[in-house]
Each structure stands twice: as structure tokens, then as C-alpha cells.
Amino acid sequence: MLLVAIKSALAVKNFKMASGFCRRILDMFASPAKDKIAKVVDVNQIKGVLKHCERPESNTDAVDVDYKEVSLIVCVCVCVCVCVCVLCSTLMIDGGAGWCAGRDARA
């Protein structure tokens, strides 16, 4: 996502914004996920883009965007438990609401 953000920012000449995205990628290179990131990102290319964006003559944003660089990127993961009743093979999401109808019918 950050690579797309960099390309989009560069396309509209938002060099200051692009430099912020480059810094985020470089910060991730200092994390334990470095090997995974290296498979997707050419760190030397990102450093080159950052160097270009931080030059005094290009360290500006041509287009106003309502974006704060301090914004966090939040990933939300959802875990759903799926259970199958051993008596009637009813599929229940999140453990079901108590007993399934098949248990009452067999009792």
C-alpha cells in the first residue's frame, strides 16, 4: 500500500508527502519483518526517491490533501470460530447460541 501511495504522491508532485511514505517503508526495514519487506521493496530505490523528494527545490506538495503524516495505519483482524454439531452436523458460527436444534430433537 505504501508503494502505491508513493507512486500516487509523485504523480501529482506531492514530494513532501511521498518522502513521508518513504520514511515509513525505511522504518519498517528496521523491524523484524525486514526479510519479508526486502522481497517486495527495493530499499535503494526508496532511498533514492526519498533523496529526490527532500531536495530543497522539490520538498513541497503541489496538491492539498487532507492527510496527517502522524496517522496510523491500523490492521484489523477478525477471527471467527466455526463449529459443527457432532449429533446433527449443523454448522454454527462463533460456537453457536447454546445447543443446536438437532440435540433437542434427539433427546
Secondary structure, 3 states (H helix, E strand, C coil): CHHHHHHHHHHCCEHHHHHHHHHHHHHHCCCCCHHHHHCCCCHHHHHHHHHHHCCCCCCCECCCCCCCCCCCCCCCCCCCCEEECCCCCCEEECCCCCCCHHHHHHC
